[in-house]
Amino acid sequence: MTEPTPLPWPAGSHARSGGISDGDLLTLTATGDTAAFSALYDRVVPWVFGLVRRILRNPAQSEEVTQEVMLDVWRTATRYDADRGSAHAWILTIAHRRAVDRVRSEQAAADRTEQAGARAAEIEFDQVADTVSTRLEAEQVRRCLDTLTELQRESIELAYYNGYTYPEVAQQLGAKLPAIKARMRDGLIRLRDCLGTAQGGLT
């Protein structure tokens, strides 16, 4: 459970406020009177926590936000205008705003996490799809190479997989260059036709 933020005042001192109203205590707080603020704190914090808890549900977060609200009251007490409403309503307005901000912040964080997870899943899916596609294509090529004559397959493998030039292929196979060119041309035509048929069968 998260510990509440330490307060810059002697909370729970139960300053003797007598019949002083919340508005008077808030006015005194605006002057830096920590005793007045302590008394105001003891009066309103149950209401603040109750409102925040109804919005956030989470007890630990509600404690944190309640402390943030009371810090806001301490820091902004000079902004309170008694002509525009009661001190009680002014403080609860701050509480409501703080609680709603926390809900939105938590939701935004959850949305970012979800979006990041979706992007990661999409990237992973794309990578898997690319890998599968590449493997399928390689398998198709191997299968189609098996349909060629041995001489055609040897010529194409030497040229396209081992990087040999046509003259080098001819030298490797002990054949004349025109024959190698004709053999490779016929082999590539058959390979192209086979791959076209194989790809068509997958669509």
Buried (B, 14 or more C-beta within 10 A) or exposed (E): EEEBBEBEBEBEBEBEBEEBBBBBBBBBBBEEBBBBBBBBBBBBBEBBBEBBBEBBEBEEBBBBBBBBBBBBBBEEBEEBEEEEEBBBEBBBEBBBEBBBEBBEEEEEEEEEEEEEEEEEEEEEEEEEEEEEEEEEEEEBBEEBBEEBEEBBBBBBBBBEEEEBEBEBBBEBBEBEEEEBBEBBEBBBEBBEEBBEEBEEEEE
